[in-house]
Amino acid sequence: MDATTRKLIAEAYDETVSEALAQGHSGDVAHREGIVAGAMFLSAMTGVEDAAAIEEVRKMGLTVQ
């Protein structure tokens, strides 16, 4: 995965986490939602299957700030 794709995934994750936290969700729930958002982006951009996309996003080590 190239640097631009990683950056866009991280942005999708961060935006989703921020929205989830603003809606009162816990950090754990926000993190899971962020992972799914990043995986959906990766899957849409590359055609990677959902499960594989989730695993790739998890490997990025993104965390709730």
C-alpha positions in Angstrom: 0.0 0.0 0.0 1.4 3.4 -1.0 1.8 6.4 1.3 -1.1 8.3 -0.2 -3.5 5.4 0.3 -2.3 5.0 3.9 -2.9 8.7 4.5 -6.4 8.6 3.1 -7.3 5.5 5.2 -5.9 7.3 8.3 -8.1 10.3 7.5 -11.2 8.1 7.0 -10.4 6.5 10.4 -9.8 9.8 12.2 -13.0 11.3 10.8 -15.1 8.3 11.8 -13.6 8.1 15.2 -14.3 11.8 15.8 -17.9 11.5 14.7 -18.4 8.4 16.9 -16.9 10.0 20.0 -19.0 13.1 19.4 -22.1 10.9 19.4 -21.1 9.6 22.8 -19.7 6.2 21.8 -16.9 4.7 23.8 -13.3 4.7 22.5 -13.5 1.0 21.7 -16.7 1.4 19.7 -15.2 4.5 17.9 -12.0 2.5 17.1 -14.0 -0.4 15.6 -16.1 2.0 13.5 -12.9 3.7 12.3 -11.3 0.4 11.3 -14.4 -0.5 9.3 -14.5 3.0 7.6 -10.8 2.6 6.7 -11.4 -0.9 5.4 -14.3 0.2 3.3 -12.2 2.9 1.8 -9.4 0.4 1.1 -11.8 -2.1 -0.4 -13.4 0.4 -2.6 -10.1 1.7 -3.9 -8.3 -1.6 -4.4 -11.0 -4.2 -4.7 -9.5 -6.1 -1.7 -12.1 -8.4 0.0 -13.6 -6.9 3.2 -11.9 -9.3 5.7 -8.5 -8.7 4.1 -9.1 -4.9 4.1 -10.0 -5.0 7.8 -6.8 -6.9 8.5 -4.7 -4.5 6.5 -6.2 -1.5 8.3 -5.6 -3.1 11.7 -2.0 -3.6 10.8 -1.6 0.1 10.4 -1.8 0.5 14.2 -4.3 3.3 14.1 -5.5 4.4 17.6 -8.1 6.7 19.1 -6.5 10.1 19.9 
